[in-house]
Amino acid sequence: MEETPPGQRPQPQPAHASPPFPAAPFTPPPRVFSPALAARGTPSPGSGPGHAPAHLSTPPGPPVFSSPLRPAAVPFRATPASPHPVPFAAAGGGYSSSSSASASQPTSLAPHFLNGAATPHGDLAPAPSPLQGDGLDNPYVQFSANKVLKQKKLLNAPSLGFGALVSPGKEVAPGPEVVERDPRRCLNCGAYVNLYCDVLIASGQWQCIICKKLNSSEGEFVVSSKQDLLHWPELASTTVDYVQVGNRRPGFVPVSDSRVSGPIFILIDECLDEAHLQHLQGSLHAFVDSLPPTAKIGIITYGRTVSVYDFSEGAAVSADVLPGNKSPTHESLKGLIYGTGVYLSPIHASLPVAHTIFSSLRPYQLNVPEVSRDRCLGAAVEVALGIIQGPSVELSRGIIKRSGGNCRILVCAGGPCTFGPGSVPHSVKHPNYAYLEKTAMKSMESLGHEAQRHSTVIDIFCAGQCPVRVPVLQPLAKCSGGVLLLHDDFGEAFGVNLQRASTRAAGSHGLFEIRCSDNMLVTQVIGPGEEASPDSHETFKHDSSFCIQIHSVEETQSFSVSMETKGDIKSDFVFFQFAVHYSNMYQAEITRVITMRLQTVDGLSAYLASVQEDVASVIIGKRTVLRARTASDAIDMRLSIDERVKDIAFKFGNQAPKSKLYRFPKELASLPECLFHLKRGPLLGSIIGHEDERSVLRNLFLNASFDLSLRMLAPQCIMHREGGTFEELPAYDLVMQSNAAVILDHGTDIFIWLGAQLAAQEGQSAAALAACRTLAEELSEHRFPAPRILSFKQGSSQARYFVSRLIPAHKDPTYEQESRFPQLRTLTPEERARLKSSFIHFDDHSFCEWMRSLKLVPPEPS
């Protein structure tokens, strides 16, 4: 069917026509509230000070600072308070489609939801007005450009590219409209009905924006005027959540608890030295104190054996011990499940016992190097999974109540898995190490997939100086939907990450669908999932969607979606639809549908002006880092950034007059500097020591939300000013002024640098350090993983972490320094001389030197 001209109604096709329905006068239906929807759930323990949050927000983006900034006055909360979302429940008067001869209307409109939770009667949010325009302020999707270039050759240029960052599990307030019924979908291509569809109000038929086919609504959309269609949330808003309450899994028995939270198993390495163990015990004591009273926990320790702690013994510490050299047998698991021991217990009943267990842990006694100690991590995970599954290990059918919700296994590891399933030899010099490592990786990958099938997420928290063999442990975390994190020790950052990991909202069994109109093609998706097999989801006759299976749907994640066009675009708009289907923690089936449209343009300048430089930088960064699998790959990727920047200048810029240099397009002025940070930084550079650390960092970056990804790509630099205010400055080494304190936020690390002159003044330096520390904690308050916060003085050995992340702009001429770093003009001649004399010469290029080495004119600062 041809596209409908603006302002005209599409004519129905006979092949799709439905019986005529009289256009009855439309009366807005009454709003119906279900008590279960309107009621607030059990208060979270996070409602009091010092407790973990029920939901984590995505990491905050760069704050918009006034000049000067306000003082950082809010005290730090490592685990901020926030209410738990309330479960969805079936409304009493839900809508079902009607095929009667009268106009069919929804009998209940969606209640207002904040952050996915129903708002109580006394605190109703105002009804959101229908989103007008293209929905470019949608919090779930950010495009690399807000317009689409019609010319295929330039739009598909691989150096710049076109794409979007999608965060389908992101939590926002107020949340999207909620509809408690099945969505209407195009019978031809599977796309969802949305606000951009043309609707024939006489017959109720709607035209799909993706394939242009007409679909029947069985008379549902028969109304007297177009305005009346806005009473359907899916025809009024760019984002809609369709909710199906109840569990359709065989053998599931509904329970009265509104929130069905899965258990948390804590797996503890027994092979720790005394100093590490003391730190870990402190973190574990704080962790269980932060959990809600209804949360169920289990505790397992592992070394050469697996010890499963029994909570039924009261004050006495008791554990059942299983061998660690092999997988647990069916009989041993059956003995645990049907025995008298209690291995999963709610916090309100077992908190004192948990503290006693942690206090009873003892350091490793044998005189064996850390790396050579036997750790049966794989067997311990298998035991935990067996206990979580419970009697369902025995019965594939029947009325066995499942735990429900995403279960979590939190592994506290001080070294590699060297014993039993998934183990590697103690030494990498073992003659058969490469083969045994590959075998161990496959075993861990299989174990991760097994956990994912049972809605269990495995997070692995490593700490200490012992290498943990990241390539072996990473598949276990990744395939289950969890994360692998490295820490310096088992102290503060480790403890905060334990708390944030256990409380971050997660959905399971996710499916992410992407559909585009006008021959737009998805060429690559980077994120926390894998391409879905055709038999894993519903397919349609001409379904051109790109489908991703998501192991764990979380708000701190995003997908980078790269797109191209098959040919020059003729239409005025291109439509994009993103849909994610998953089960939430309340066992409700959620389908979130996000539909957006972008205007197409002929002019290159209009397209470049619409480019979102930060988003484009993150998408380019993820495409580049994905290919940096080894240290040698990273070197190649650093060189590829040079070629990419040159190609963007040649294709989209112009040649400088009377010069062989090319000018970078002024609309993309900040893009090359972001990519220069990527080239020099820890993701591709060599400023952090071990390849394991870089591997973990890259995996985090590839899955991270936009805000955290941007901070990991290009650090944010903030200078503390006299009077307790702050000023955001470029991340140049010109910021290292001896009378100042500086914060550098690099996503997973935040550094606080004190100038030597300031550090010599005890009172002022203490006040500045406290203010910087408070701001650093505020910036990372909801971030997962929680960053490491380090503070040091100018000239100390640790200051190299800070200096290596700054662009060495001191090598540039004075006029360029002042142009790119205007704060220099406020310094006295003595201060400038002191700053200049403090720099040590080394060979790294400044940003301007790098651009000229590529035969490009450095862009003017924006």
N, C-alpha and C positions, 0 to 999 in steps of 0.2 A: 504493500500500500504506500502511495506517495505521502510525503510529509504534509501535514495540514498547514496551510498558510496562517500566519497570525490573525486572530480575530474571527476565523471561520471554523465552523463545526464540522468535524469529519463525518462523511456519509457512511452509514453502516453497510457492510458487505453482506450479501444474501447468505454466503456460506457460514457466517458467524452470527446471523441474526437470531434473536430470541423472541419469544412471544411478546406482543405489545403489552405494556403496562400503562394504565391510566396515570397521569401525573397528578397524584393527589396532593392537596396543599400540605406543605411540610410544617410540622410543629416540632420544635426542638424537644428531644426526649428528656425526661427527668433524669437528673444525676442520681445514681444509686450507689450507696456505700455499703460494702461488706464490713461487718464489725471486725473481721480478721484483718482486712486491708487497712482499716482506719486505725486499729489499735497499735500502740507502740509495743514492741517486743520487750523481753526481759532486759533490764538495763545492763549495759556492758560494764565489766569491771573497769574498763577504760574511762568510766565516767568520774572516777576519782583521781586525784593526783598520783602520778607515778605509775600508772597502769598503761598497758600496751594499747595501741589504737585498734579499733575494730576494722577499720579500712585504712589503707595507706593511699594517699594521693600520689599522682606521678610527681617526680622531683620538680621543684619550682624552677621556672625559667629565670633568666637574668632579671633582677628587680629593676623597675624603672625609677632611677634615682633623680631626685631634684638636686639642685645645686645650691647649698650643700645638702648632704643627706641628713635625715633625722638620726638622733643617737639610737644605738641599739640598746633598747631598754627592757625588752621582754625576756624574762629568764628562760634558759634552755630547758626543754622537756625532751629527753631522749625518746620517750614513748608518749606522745601527746594523746590527750583524751579526745575521744570521738565516739558517738553512739553507734551501736551495731545497726545495720540495716534490718528492716523488718521483712519477714518472708511474705511472698505472694500467697494469697489464698483464693479459692474459687468464690466469685461473687454470687450472691443468691439469685440475681436476675440477669445472668449472662446472656449475651446475644447469640442467636443462631440464625443462619440464613433461612429465609422463608421463600417459598415458591408460590405463594398465594397471589391473587390478582391485585392486591393492594400494594401500595409503595412500602417496601421493607426498610425499616430504620433500626439503628442500634438501640437497644433498650437500656443500655448503660454506657455512660461516657467514662473515660479513664479518670480515676482519682489523681490528684497531684502527687507526684513522687519526688522526693528529694534524695539524690544519691542512691536511687534504686529503692527507697523506702517510702511507704505511704506516710503522708503528713497527717498528724492528728487533727481532729476537728477544730481545736482551739488555736491552731497555728497554720491555717491554710495559706499556701502560697497563692499569689494571684495567677489566674489562668494565663498561660503563655499565649501571646497573640500569634496568629499564623505567620510563619517565617516568609518574608517577602524576598524577591530577588533570587539569587543563586545559592544562598546558604553558605557563603564563603567563610563565615565566622563559625562554622561547625567545629565543635571541640574535638571531634573524633577523627577528622580528616584534614590534612594540610597538603595542598598541592605545591609542586615546585614552581608553578606559575599559575596565576589566576585567569589567564587566557590561554587559548590553544591556537598555535600558528597553523594556518591552513596548508602551508607548503610542506610536503612530506620530507623533502631533502634536509631542511633546516631543523624541523621539529625532531627528526630522528637522529640528528647529529649526536654521535655517542659521547662526545666530549662534554656536552652540557646535559643533553637528554631531557626527558619529561617524565614525571612520576608523582607519587604521593606517599605520604607517611600516614598510616592508618593505625589508630589505637582503639580496636573494637571493644576492649574490656575496660576502657577508661571510665572512672566515676566522676560525674559532674553534678553540681547542684544549681538549679533544679535539673533533675534528670529528664530523659525523653518521655514523651507520652506513652502510657502503658495501655495495651489493648488485650483483653482476655478472650481471645478467639484465634482461630487459625488465620494466617494471612491469605489474601487473594493473590494468586500467581498466574502469570501468563501460561496458558496451556501449551504454547509453542516453544518458548525459550526458557521458561522458569523464572523470569524477572517478577519482581513484586510490584503491586499497584502502589502509586506514589503521587505526590502533589503535582508532578509535571505531566501526568497522563491527561489526555483529552477524554472527557466523559460525555457521552450522549445522555443528557438528563431525561429524555423521553423514554429511552429503553434501558438505561442503566449500563450500557456497554462502555468499556474503557479501552483506550488504545495504548498498547505497550510502547514505552519509549525506546526499548532496545531493538525489537524486531518489527515494530510498527503494526502488528496484528491486532485485530479487535477481539476482545474477550467479554463474555457475559458475566454480569454480577448477580444473576438470578433475581433481578429486580431490586437489589439492595440500594443501588445508587439512583433510583428513580426519584427525582425531587422536582420541585416547581421552579427552582432557580439555581444557578451556579453557586451562588453564595451559600446555599444550604449544604453544599458538599463539604464545607469547612467544618461541619459537625463530626465528620469522620477524621480522627487524628491522622491517619495515613494519607489523607488528601489535603492536609493542612500543614504538615510539618516535615522537615527533611529527615528527621530521625524518629523511629517508632520502635518500641519494644513490644513484641507479641509474646504473651505469657501463657503457657499451658501448665496448670498446677497439677501435682500428683505425679507419681512415678509409674512408668509403664514397664519397668523391668519385671520379669517373671519372678515370683517369690517375694516381692516386696510387700511388706505390711505397713500401712500408714501408721505413724505414731502421733501422739498428741502434741509433742514438742513442736513449737513453731519453727525453731531453728535446729536443724539437724547437723551438728558439727562433728566432723570426723576426729578420730583419736590422733594423738601426737606421740610417736615413738622417739625417744632420745637414745641414740647409739653412741657410746663413749669408748674411746681408745684407752685400753688398760696400760699401754706402753709408754706413759708419759713420765718424764723426770719431775722431781719435786716442785721446782719453780713453776713449770707449766701447769702442773696439776693444781697448785694453789690458785692460780689465776682462773683455771677452768671451773673449779669448785665455786668460786665467787660468782662467776657468770651464771652458772647453773642455778645456784640459790636464788639469784635475782630473777632469773627467767621463770621459774615455777611460781614465784611470788606474783609475777605479772599476769599469770593466766587466769581466765574467768573460772569461778567455782565449778561450773558444769563441764569444763574441758576435761577430757579423758587423757591420761598420759600413761606411757609405759617406759621402762628403763631397761636397757640392755648394755652390757659391757662386752668387749671383745678383745682377745689377744690370741693365744693358741686355742682357746675355747670360747664358746658363747654363753654368757651368764644372763638369764632372764629373771629379773627381780620380781619377787612375789609380795604383793601389798597386803596379803591376808594375815601376815604374821604380826601386825601391829608394830611395837617398838623394836622387835628383833629384825635384823637384816637377813633375809633369806633369798636364795636364788636357785633356780634349776639350771644345771650346766649341761650343755650339748657340745659334742666335738666340733672343732672348727675346720678340720681338714677335708670335710666333704659337706655336701648339701644335706639339710635335715631330712631324715626319712619320713615317710608318711606316718609310720607308727609313733615316732618321737613327737611330731606335731599333734597327732591325735591325743597323745598322753597329756600334752600341755593344754589343749583346748577342752578336753573332757575331764581333766583332773580337778583337784580342789584348789589349785592356786589361782590367784587373781593377778593378772599381768597387765590389765588395762583398768584404771580406776579413776573416777572423777577427782578433781583437785580438792573439793570440799571434804572428801573422805580420806584422802591420802597425802595431803601436803606435809604433815609431820614425818611420815614415812619417807617421802621423797627427800626431804632435807637430811634425814638420818642416812639414807643410802649415799647421797653425795658426800657427806662428811666421812663415811666409812671407806671411801676410795683411797687406795695407797699407791705411792709411786712405784715405778718399775725397779725391781730389786737386783736383777742380774747385771753383770758387767759386760754388756753387749752394746755396740754402737746403735744409735737410734734407727738407722736405715736397715740394720740387720735383724731387728726384732720382728717376731712373727705376729702378724695382724690378719685375722680372718674376717675382714670387712664384708666380703661377699656373702659368707655363710650367715653373718649377723643380720644382713638385710633380708635374706631369704626367711629366716626365723620370724623377723618382724612382720613380713608380708603374710606368712602363714597364720600368725595370731590375729592380724587385722581382718583377714578373710573369715576367720572363725569357722563355724560349722558349715559355711558354704563351700569349704574345701571338700567336705563329705558329700553334700547334696547339690546336684545341679538343678533340681526342681524342688518344689515344696514351699511351705510357708515359713521360710527362715528370714528373719528381719535382718536387713543389711545395715551396716553402720551409717551409711549415707554421708553425703558431703565428701569433700576432698580430704583424705587422710594425709598425714605428713610424717615422713621419717627425717629426722634431723641428725645428721652424722657429725660428730665432733672428732676429727681425725688429726693426729700428730705425725703421721707417716703413711707410707704406701701400703696397699694390700699385698702381703707377701706370703700368705698361707691360705690354702683352701681354694674354693671357687673364685675365679677372676683374679688370681694372684700372679705376680711377676717375681723373678729372682731378686734376691737382695741387691745384687750388683749389676749395673748396666754392662759390665765387662764379661758377663756370662756368655759363653760361646754361642748359645742359642737364644740370646735375649730378644732379638728382633722378632723371631717367630713366636716365642712365648708371650711377648707383649701384644702381638696381633691377636693371638688366641684369647688373651685376657680381655682385650677391648671388645671382641665379639661376645664374650660371656657377659660382660657388664652391660653391653647394649641390649642383649636379650633380657637381662634382668630388669633394666629400665623400662622396656616395653611391657614386660609382665606387670610391673608396678602401675604403669599407665592404664592398662586394661582394667585394673582394680581400683581406679580413681585414687591412686596414691602418688604423691609428689615426694621425691627424694632430694633434699637440699644437703650439700656436703660443705661443711665449714672446716677448713684446714688452717692450722696455725703452727708457728714454730719455724725452726731453721732446717728441718729434715725435708728433703725433696719427696713429694707425694706422688710422683708419676702421674701428672695431670692427664696425659693422653689416655690412660686407663680409666681414671675416675670420671672424666668429662662425659663419656657416653651414658654412664649410669644416671647422672643428674639430668642431662639433656633429654634423653628418651623418655624420662618420667615427667618432664615438664618442670624440673627444678633447676637450681643453680649450683655452681661450684665457686666458692670464694676462698681466697688466700688472705691470711692475716699475719701480722708480725708476731702476735702472741694471742693468748686466750683472754685478754683483758677487755677494756671498755668497748671498742668497736666490735669485737667478737660477740659480746653479750647483747649489744644493741641489735646486731643483725639477727641473732637468734630470736629475739622478741619480734622484730619486724617480719621475719620470715614466717613465723607461726601465725601471725594475725593478718597477713595480707590476703585480701579477698581473692578467691580463685574459683573458676568454673571448670568443669571437666567435660571430656568428650566433645570438643569444639570442632566446628566446621566453618571455614571462612570462604565465602564465595565472592568473586569479583566479576562484574559484568560491565561492558562498555558499549556505547552505540557508535555508529558511523565508522565502522572498520577499525576502531582503536583496538590494539592488541596488547595483552599483558605479556611482556617478554621475560620478566624476572621478578620473583618475590623473595625477599630476605627477611627472616624473622623466626620466631619460636614455633616452628611446625615443619611439616613435610607435605609434599604434594599428595592429595587424597586419591586413592584408587577409585575407578568408576563405580565399583560395586559398594562403596562405602556411603553413598548418598543417593538421593532421588535424582534421576535424570529425566530430561524432557526431549522431545523430538528433535529440536534444533537448539540444544543448549550449548552455548559457546562460552560458558562461565569457566573461570580458572578457580579451582577448589584446593584449599589447604586444610589439612587435618591439624588441629591445635591440641597439644597435649594438655596444657593448662592455660585457661583464659584468665589473664591477670591485668590489672590496671597499670602496672609499671612496664608493660611491653608495647612494642609497636612493630608494624610490618612496613618494610620499604618496598613499594610497588613501582617497577619501571614499566613504561608503556611506549609503544610506537604506533604509527598509523600505517595501514596497508597502502594508502594512496592519498592524493591531495583531498582535503576535506571540503565539501561543497556547502554543508548546512551552516546555520548561524550559531547553533549550540551543539555541544557534545555532552552526553549524559553518562554519569558514572553511578553504579550502584554497588554498595558493599554490604554484605549480609553475614552475620556471624550467628551460628546456632550452637547453644551449649546448655549444660545442666548447671544451675547455680548451687550454692551451698544449702539451699532449702529444698533441693530436689525438684525445683520447678524448671521446665524447659523454656528457655528464652531464645527468641529469634530477634536480634536487633538489626533493623534495616536502615541504612543510611543512603540517601539518594541526593546527588548533587549534579549541577550542570555548570559548564563553563562556556563562556562566549568565545567564538572563534574570530580571529583577526587575520587580515592580509599583511599589515605593516609590521616589519621587524621591530621598529622602535616601540610600537604599542605592546608587542609581545615581551620584549626585554624589560619594559617598564613594569610589567606585571609579575616578573620573576621574583619569587620569595627567596632571597639569597641564603638565609639560614637553612631553610628547608632543602634547597638545592644542594647546599654544602653537605648536609647530613646524608642525603641520598647518594651523592657521589662518594662520600666517605665510606658508607656501608658497602657499596659496590667494589670499592678498592680494597678495603680491609678483608672482605670475603675471600679474595684471592691470595692474601698473605698468610698462607698456611704454615710456612716455615720461615726461618731467618733469611734464607736466600730469596724466597718469594717476596719478603718485605723490602729487600733492597731493590728488586725489580719494580715493586709498586711505588717506591719513592721516585724512581725514574719515570714511571708512567704519569705521575702527577705533573712533572715538568712538561711532558708531551701534551697532556690534557689542557693545561693552562695556555700553552702556545696555540693549540688548535681552536680553543674558544676565542682567542684574540684574532686569529686569522679569519675565522668564519663569521664572527659577530662584531668584531671591532673594525678599525680602519688604520691605514698607514699614516704615521705622523708626517707633516709637511717637511720636505727637504731632509728626510731621514729614512734610514732603512728599518727603523724600529716601528713596531705596531703598537697602537693604543688599545688597551683593554677597554671594552665597553663601559661607559660611565655608569650605566644602570646596574652593573654587576661589580661595583667598586670593592665591596667587602669580600667577594667570593675567593679571589686568589690568596688573600691573607689567611682565611680559614683553612684553605688547602695547604698553605705553607706551615701552619701550625700542625696539621695532620702529618706532613712529611717529616717534621722534626720531633714530634711528640712521641709518647710511649706506645701508641698503637702501631706505628711503623718504624720509629727511630730506635735508638739503642740507649735511651736515658734510664731505662730500668734494666737490672742486671740479667735475670734469668729468662730463658725462652718460655718456661712454664708460666711465669708471671704475665708475659706478653700474650700468651695463648688464652689465659683466663680473661684478661682485659678485652681481647678481641671478641671473645664469645659474649661477654656482657654487652659490649658496644653494638653488636649485630642484632641483639634482641631488645635493646633499651628503648625507652620512650624518647620522644623528640627532645624534651628538655634535658634529660641526662645525656643523650647522645651529643647534643650541641656542646654541653660543658666538657665532655670527654674529648671532643674534637678540638675546640678552641677555648682555652681557659679564660675565665672572667677575673679581671684585676680590679681591686678596690683599695684605695688609699685611705687610711685613717687620718682625719684632720684634727687640728686643735679644737677643743670644745666638744669632742665626742661625735663629730659628724664624719661622713664618709663621702668619697668621690670616686666614681667609676672611671678608670683610665685604660688606655690600650695596654695590652700585655707586652710591654717593651721593657728592656733593662734600664731605661731612663727612670723608671719608677723607684729604683733602689737608692733613695735619698736618705742620708744617714740620720736625719732628724725625723723620719717618718716610720710608721708601721703600715704594712701592706698585707692584704689577704689575696691569695691566688686560689681560685676555685677551679679545679680540673676534674670535676665529676666524682671520681672515686677517691680523690685526695684533695684535701684543703690545707694550704700552707699559710702560716702566719710568720712574716719576716719582720724583725725589729732592727732598724738602723742602729749603727754603733753609737752615734751621738745620743739618740733617744734611750738606748739601753743603759747608758752611763748614768741617766737620771732615774734613780730607783722609783720614786713615786710616780712620775709621769709614765715610765715604761710599764709599770704594773697596771695603771689605769688603762693605757692603750691596749695592752695585751688582753685585759679582761673584756674590753669593749669589742675587740676583734674576735675573741673566742665566742662571745655571745652572738655576734652577727653570723659567724661561721656555722654555729649550731642552728640558728634560725634558718639559714639558707638551705641546710640539709635536713631539716626537721622531719620531713616525710619521705626522704629519699631512701630507696632500696636498690643496691646495698648501701648501708650507712658508710660515708667516707671516713678515711683515716684523717684525723686532724693533727698536724704537726706544727709546732712553733719552735723558732730558733733565732739566733742573733746573727747579724751580719758578720761574715768571716768564719763562721763555724763550719765544721765538716758537713753537717746536714743541710747547710744553705745551698749546696750544689743541686739538691732536688728542686729548689725554687729557681735558681739561676738558669738551669738547663731548659726550663719551660718558657723562658722569656725570649722574645726576639731581640738580638743584639743590635739595637738601633743606635748605640753610641758610635758605631762606625760610620754613620751617615753624616753628610755635611750639616752644618748648623741650621740652614734654612729648611732642610727636609725634616730635621728633628722637630723644629718648632711648628712646622705645618702638620705633622702627624701626632705630635705630643704637645699641644698648646700650653699645658701646665708648666712647661719649662720657662715660659715668659714671666711667670710669677716669682722665679728664684732670683736672689741677689747675685751679683757677680762672684762673691765669695762662695756662695752655695753651689753655683754652676762649676766653679773651678774645683771645688772639693768633689763634686759628683764625677767630673771628668777624670780626675786623678785616681778614682777608686776602681776603674775598670781594668781588667786584665786582658791583654790582647790574645785572641785565638782566631782560628781560621774560618769559623762559621760565617756564612753570609748573613747580612741583614736582609730584611724583606726587599728593600729597594735594590740592593746588590743582586739578589736572586732574580728579580724581574728583569734587570738589565742583562744578566747572563743569558736569559732566554730571548734576548733581542726584543724586549717589550718595554714600553714606557710604564712605570709604576702608576696605577690609577690614583687620582686625587682622593684624599680621604673624604668619606661621605659625612 
